[in-house]
């Protein structure tokens, strides 16, 4: 595909020449409102003026409107310019079009391009700020037929030579016809057909004359310049600079289907363009015997003519004027049979665009035809601002969906305060359909404008529980059984993501419990609230190969001590594994009816402070175990300070041994039963 820009510039005169004999009378009837709305939907084409993707529309938007568009195209391909190469291409352009009068459009655009090929030297060629200017004239011959024309002017850059840029300025003249079958008298059909015919005076070859002169001189001038078969310009360079040594007759046609889904316009498009070279410049293509050199038009003929098929979709969103375009070019010819006269045609291009049409005009009524009631072109602008509350209370219902019965208006969703606003309604009575997953759907009557309060009755008070089973690093644990106990009991199995869910839970206090032989017991207390989802995370650790907790006759012995922050009762995170083992032992051994958690310190510091700190640390461990499922009645906490050392407090090692937490078994069921026999 040619990398140069084709920018219309100067052509209102052609429109008048084409249509002066065919002045049709306009019919300002009721259809005028729909026609005006359609005109405001037009957007810029990828080459600047209004139209489809590549094809130009004969018409424009209403007088005084203007449009901005930002478009990009790109491809990545291998084995394109030469075998085994890799080539990239990117282009971006910004365009502006203004409907200056009822019959004239003015437009301008600027483009940057970047082309890269690993087989060329240099591999990267960038062109900045190709400038495009233009005028387009048009006239509506019939309600469904618009004819017109434009002239085009393109200032090409990229070689850093102002004189070369001026010499390479190209221009062209084009005739345009658009048939909008939505306005056809006999049958309203959602179809737009466009036809373009242009003669393009292409002077782009002058852009790289300096580069070619230097290369010809480097060959030594052994043969006359017209007979030189060496690569004065490679295929990649012709592509990157957009160099063509011929003019073109450019024929193009396209179809657009303006469809609508609710408030979103969906306009699929299919376009075809064929460039027929015309050797106005008299370029002589020297035949070469080298197999890898590019050929000549005289030999390749139609296979080298640029022909492109474009398809895409333009999306017109509810914010009036905003449009998105996605599409693709497919090169049909000129993509492989490279010739020295022409820039290669890209095998494909991915197309993306965003545009906005500005309509600064105030809304005006359409004059009625004789014998008809006045028809106003304005769209309904009434609104309903309401709230959705739970029936019999002031509790707002968020995330409720509010739709207008019998109206093609996008449903609204209530915010955290239960508020919603519905726009674009005619004055009068409307019926609102209100729905929510946790409530019974209901209808609500309202006037436009008004601020109604709509009430929803709860479908159920049941809640929902979501349990996430994870390991110490937060990774999910699949296929593990989780027991949920409370007003009802449920057994769940976690999925691949470690998630288990249960619906229909009666509100109340529950316990999520994992008791698997391969893991330490994990327990979490939770509250299920009416019509709400509760999420709880269970950290599940595998049983250690060497237990850190051992049950003896009179105590639960720890192989590693519980750690606290210095001078504090804050349990450090590295103590979680040993405490989980303690909880696991207590939960698996209900015969340990009462355990005293003892806190001990060394003799450093004030004894009263040490006594208080040891008590606080014992209580902190007690609280931690209760939070992890151990019954409070089985635990008691006692701080002994420095009064029960394990070793004399004469060395640092001994003092560290004395700072400890111990678990003394006060009462166990098996010993009590034996004593009673």
N, C-alpha and C positions, 0 to 999 in steps of 0.2 A: 504494500500500500504506500502511496506517496506520503512522504513525511512533511511535505510543504503544506502550508495552510492555504485554503481557498476561502477568501474573505470577500463577501460582497461589499461594494462601495458606491455607488453612483447610479441609480437606475430607475427612478420614478417615471422618466420619460417613456420607457419601454411599455410600462403598464398602460399609460394613456394611448399609445400607438396601437396596442393590442385590442383595447376594449372600447375605444371611443364610439364605434358604430353600434355598440350593444348596450346602451344605457337602459337598465331595467328599473322599473318602478319598485321601490321598497314598500313592503306591506306591514305597517305598524299595527298588527293585530295582537291577539293574546299570546301568539307564539314568540313575540318579541322578547318577553322576559326569559324564556328558555334559551333563545338564541343569544341574548346578552350574557347569560350565565355560562354558555358554552365558550364564548369568546374569551372570557376571563380565565379559562383553563389552559390556554395555549402557553407553551414554554419554548425556550430556546433549543435549537438543534445543537449537535456537537460541533458544527462549523460556525455558529454565531447567530444567524437570524432564526426566527421562529420556524418551527416545523416538527418533524419526527425526530429520529435519531441522526441519520445522515441526510435525509431528504428534506428539501426546503418546502415550506408551506407558501402557497400563493398569497394568503391573507396574513393578518396579524391580529393583535389584541385590540380592544377598544381604544379610542383616542385618549391619550393622557396616561395610559398604563405603561409600566416598564417591567423588565424581567432581568434577574441575575441568575447565572448558572455556573457551577463549578464541576468540571468533568475530568475524567482520567481514563486512559486506555493503556494496556500493557500486554506483553507476551514474554514467555520464556521457552526457548526451543533449541534443539540440537540438530546438527547436520543441515543447516539452512543455507548460509552463504557458501560454505565449502564443506566437504565431508569431514566429519568428526569435530566440527566446531560447536561451540555453545554460545548462543546469542540471547541478549535481553533487550527489551525496549520498554520505555515508559514515556508517556506524554500527559501533561496536565494543562488545562486551559480554563480561563475565566472570561465569561462573555457577558455583555450588557446589550439589551435591545429596548428601544423606546418607540412606542406608537405615537409619532409626533403629530400626525394629522389623521383624518379619516381614511386617507389613501396612501400614507407614507410611513415607513418604518426606518429608523436609524439604528445601526448596531456597530459594536466594536468588540474586539477580543484580543487577548494576549495568550501566548502559549510557550511552554518550556518543554523540551524533549531531551531524552537521554538514551543513547544506544551503545551497547557494549557487545564486543565479539572477541573471543580469545584468539582468533586466527589472524587478526588485523593488527597493524601498527600505525597509529595508536589503537589500543583496544577500546577506549572510551571516547565518544564524541558527544558533546553536550551543546545544545542550542538554547539560547535564552531570549525570551521576549520577541518572538515573531509577532508582528502587530497586524491586526486585521480591522478594516474599516468598511462600512457599507451603507447603502440606501436600498430600500425595496419599495416599489410602487405596486399597487393592486387595485382591483375594482370588482365589485360583486355584480356579475352579469345576471345571475338568477339567485334566488334564495339558497340554492344548493351548489352553485358554480361560482368560483372566484378565479379570475385570471390576472396575471401581472408579470412583472419581470424585475430583475435587479442587475446591477453591474457590480463587479467585485475587484478589490485591490488588496494585494498582500505584500508587506514589507518583510523580507526574509533576513534573518541574522544568523550568527553562529560562527563566523570566521574572523571576527574582530576587525573587519575592514569596512569602514563606512561607505567608501566608494563602491565596493562590491555589493553591499546591501542595496544601495540605490540602483545600480545597474540591474540587479536581479529582481527588482520589483515586478510582480506579475499582476495581470488583471484579466477580467472576463465579463461576458454578458450572458444572461440566462433568462429564459422564458419559463413561467411556472403556471400550472393549472391545478386547482384543488376541487374535488367533488366531495361534498359532505352530504351523504345520503340520509342523514337525520332530518334534513330540510326538504327532501324530495317530496313533490306534491302528491304523488300517487301512493307512496308507501314509505313509512318512517323506518329506516334501516340503520342500525348502529355500525356504520362503516364510513371511513374516510379514505379516499384515493388521492394520491399526489403524483404529479408528473413534472419532471424537470428536464430541460434541454439547454446546455451551456456550451459556449465556445470559450476556451481558456487559453489566453496568450501567456505561455509559460517561459519565463526568462530565468528560471532557477539555475541553469547551467553557468550563468555569469558569476554566480556566487563563489564557485571554486576555480575560476580561471587562473588565479594566482598560484594555487596549489599545483594545478596541472602544468603551468608554464615552468615552474621550478623542476618538476619531475621530467619534463621533456628535455630541458637543458641538461639534466643529469644523464640522460641517455646518449648525449653527445650530438644530437641532431643528425644522425646518420641517414635518416629517411625523412621526407617531408612530413610535416605534422599530420595532415589528413591520412597518411598511410601508416602512421605509427601504430603498431599492434600491442605495444607494451601497456601495462596497466597504469595509465595516467590517473585513473580513479577506480578503486575496487567496487564490487557490488555492494559491500557493506557501507562504504563511504557514500555512494549514491543514495543508499537508503537513509543513512543517518543525516545527510545534508538535504535530502529531498530533491535531488538533482534529476531533471528531465531535459532532454535535448530536443523535444518536440512540443508542439501545442497539443491540445486535446479537444475533441468533441465529446462532451460528457452527457450520457443519457442515464436517467434515473427514474425509478418509479417505486411506489411503496403503498402499503395498506396499513390502516390503523383501525382497531375495533374498540371504540370508546364504551366500555362496559362499566357497570357499577355494582358493588356489593355493599349494602347498607350505605354508609357515608364515604366509602373508599372507592375512588375511581381506579379501575384496572384497565389499562390500555395496551394490549399486546400489539406489536408492530412487526412487519416483515417488509424489508426493503432490498432493492437490487440496483447496482450501479455499474456502468460499463464505460471505460475511458478508451476512446478511439484515437490513437496518435495521428498527428498531422505534422509533417516535416516542413513547416514554414521556414525554419532556420537553415535548411539546406545542409544538415549535418551528414557527412560522409562516414559510414561505418566501415572501417578497414577489416577485411576478412582475415582471420588468423587460423593457422594450422594447429595451434596448441589445443589439446583436448580440454584443458581446464579453464581456458579463457571464455569470457562471455561472448554470446553470439550477436547477431544483428537482426533487426526487425524484418529485413527482406527475406531472411531464411526462416525465422521462428513464426512470423506472421501472427495469427490470432492467438496462438498459445502464449504469447508474451503480453497481449493487451491486458491491462489491469481490469479485473472483474471481481466484484465483492458482493456477497450476500450478507445482509445484516438482519438480525432478529433480536427482539428484546421486549421489555415490559416497562411501561411508565406507570408509576403509582402516585395517584393524587390523594393526599391524606386529608382528614377532617380539618386541620388548620388550613383554612382557605388560602390557596396560592402555593403551598408547599408541595413539591413533587420529587420523587426519586426515580432514577432510571437504572436498569440493569440490562445488559445485553452482550452480544458478541458479534464480531465480524468473522466471516469465513471467506478466505481468498479462493476464488474459483479458477482463475487463470493469472499468469504472471508471477506465480509463487515459486516456480522451478526453472522455467526457461528464461534465464536472465539475458537481457540484451543491453548493449552499451548505451542505447538511446534513453532507457527508462530506469527509474528507481524500482527495485524489486517490490512486489506486492507482498505484504505480510500474510503468512498462512492463516493466522487468526489474531484476534485482539479481544481481550476482555474489556468490557465497557462498564463504567460506573459513573453516576452523576447525581447531583443534588441541585435543585433549582427553586427559585421563589418568584412568583409573579405579584407585583405590587399594583394595587388598584386604589389610587388616592381619591377617586371621584366620590362625591356624595351620592347616596342612593336616590334615584329619581323614578317617579311613576311612569309607566308606559301609556301613551295616549291611546284611548280606545278607538276602534273602528266605528263607523257609522252604524247605529242600531245595536251596539253592544254595550254591556255594562263596563264601567272602568275596571281595568285590570292593573294591579299594582305589581311592579317588578320586584319589589322588596320581598325577601324571604321572611317568614315568621320570625319574630325576635323575642316573643314572650318567654318567660322563664318561671320555673317553680323551684323555690328554695325551701326544702323541708327537712324533717328529722325522722329517723326510725328509732322507736323505743320498744323495749320489752313490755308486753301487755300487762297493765296494772301497776307499772312502776315507772320511775324516771331513768332506768338503766338504758344507756344508748346501745344500739346494736351496730357494731362496726362490720365492714365487709359485706353488708347486705347489698344485693343487686336490685336496682330500681329501673324498670323499663316502662315505656309509655305504650299502652295498649293501642294497636291500630296505627302506630306512627313508625316510620323508618328512621328512628333516632337511636343513636348508640346508648345502650344502658349505662347508668352511672353506678358507682360503688361508694357506699357511705364511708366517711372517715372515722377516726377514733371517737368522735363525739356523736356519731350517728347522722351527720349532716350530708346532704347531697344537693346538687344544683342540676336541673335539666333545662337546656337551652333550646332555642329554635322552635317554640310552640306558638300556635295561633291563640288568640284570646278566646276564652270560653272554658267549658268543662273538659277535663281529661281524666282518664283512668290510669292509675299507676299500678303495675304488678310488682310486688316486693317479695323477694325470696332470699333465703339464707339456709345454709346446710343444717343448722341446729334449730331452725324454727319452721313453723308451718307457713307456707306461702299465703299471701293475702293480697287483696286489691284495696286500693286507697283512692278515693275520689278527691279531686282538687280543682280549683279554679286557676286560670292563668290571667294575671300573676297572683300568687298567694304563697303562704308559708305553712303548709299542712304538717300535721304530726301523724305518722303512720305507725300502727302498733302491730307487733308480731307475737304470736303465742308460741312458747317453747314447744318443740316437738318431743323433747325428753330432757330430764335432768341429768341423764347419765353423762359421765365424763369419759375421757380417753387417756390411756397410759402408753407412753413410749419409753422403753428401756433400752439403753445402749450399753452393751457389754464390751469393755476394753481392757487391754493389759496395761502394764506400768507405763509404757511409752505412748499410750493412747491408740494403739492399733486395735481394730475390731476383732472380737473373738466369735467366730460363727459356730453354729450347731451346739450350743450349750443350753441346758435346761434352766429356766428361771421360774421360780414359784412366786406367785403374787397372792398374799393372804390379807384379808380384811373382812368387810361385810360379805364378800364372796371370795372364792378361791379359784385361781387359774394357773395352769401350767403352760409355759410358753417356750418356744425354741427360737434362738436368735438366727437371723439370716446371714448371708455372706457379708453384709455390712455390719454385723454385730447387733442388729436392731430387732427388737421384738415388740409388737404392739397388741393391745387388747382394747376393744370398744365395749360400750355398754356397762361401764362400771358405776355402781351406785356411789354417790359422793360419800366420803369418809376417810378414815385413816387406814393405810395399807402398809404392808412390808414386802419389799422385793428381796428374794432370797435365792442364792445360788449355792447348792450343796452337791459338789461333784468330787469324786474321789481323787481326781488329778489336780484339783485346785484347792486353795484355801477358801473357807466359807466366806461369802460376801453378803452383807445385809444392808439394806437402805430403807429407812422409814420415809413415807411420803403421804401427802394429802391429795385426794382426788376431789376436784371442785366441779360443780354442776356445769355442764356444757363447755368444759374447757379441756384442753390437752395438757397433761402433765408429763414432763420429760425428766428422767432420772438416769444418771450414769453410774454403772457398777464397775469399779476397778477390781479385776479378778486376777490374782497372781497364782502361778503354778506352785505346787508344793515343792519346797527345796529338797534336793537329794540328801542333804545332811540337815536334819531338823535343828533349828536354833532354839527350840523350846522343848523341855523334857518335863514330864509329870513325875514327880517323886512322891514319897509317902506324905510328907508334910509341906511340900512347896512345889511351885511351878518354877523350875530353874531356867534361866536365860543364858545362852552361850554368848550373847552380845548385849550390851547395856542400852537402855533407852537414853537418848541424848537430848539435852535441853540447851537453849540459848543461855549464855553466861549470866548468872544472877537473876534468871527468869524462870517462869514455869512454862514457857513456850516450847512445845515439843518440836524438834527439828525434823524436816522431811525425811532424812535418812533413817529415822526410827520407824517409819511406816511399815516396812516389811516385818520387823520383829514383833510389832504390836498386832499386825494382822495374824501372825502365827499364834500369839497369845489369845486373840479373840477366837481363832479357829479351835484351839484346844478347849476353851471354855464352852463353846457352842457344841462341840462334839462329845463333851463329857458333862452331861447334866448332873452326874453324881457329885460333882464339885459344887456343893450347895452354897458355900460361903467362902470367899477368898478375900484376904486382907491385902490391900496394896500399900506397901510400906515405902516411904520416902526417907532416904538417908543422905547426909552430907558429911564433909570432912570437918575438922575443927578450926579451919581458917575463918576469921571474922567473928562478928558478934554472935553469941550462942542463940539469943532470942530471935535474931534475924534468920539464922540457920534453921531453927525450929519452924518458924513460919514458912520459909521457903520450901522445906521438905514436905510440909502439909499441903502447900499449894501444888507442888509437883505430883504428889500422890493423887490429889483430886483431879488434876489435869488428865492423868492416865485413866482414872475412873470415868471421867466424862467421855474420853475418846472411845473407850470400850463400850460404853452404853450407846453412843452414837452408831457403833458398828454392830449392834444387835444383841449385846449381852444384857440380860435382865438386871435392872438396878438393884434388886433385892439380893443378888448374889455377890455384890461387891461392897467393900467398905474401904475407906482411905484413912491412913494414919501416918503422920509425919513424926519421925524420931530424931531428926537433926543429927548431931554428931555423937549421940549417946550410945550407939551400937556399932562401933567400928569393926570391920573384919580384920583389920591389921593396924598396928600402931601408926599414928599420923606423923611419922618422922621422915618419910621420903615422899617425893612427888608421886611415885608409882603407887605407894600405899594409899595416899590421899585420893588418887583417882579410883582405886578399888572401893574406897568408902563412899564415894559419891555414886549412888546406885538406887535402883528401884527393885524391890523384891515382891514376890507374890507368895504369901503364906496361906496354906490351906487350913482354914479354921474349922470347917465341917464338911464331911463328905458322906454321901448316903450309904455307900457300901460299908464303911466303918461303923456308922450308926446302927445299921441293921444287924451287923455282926455282934455289936455290944448288947443289943436287945435280946439275943437268943440265949 
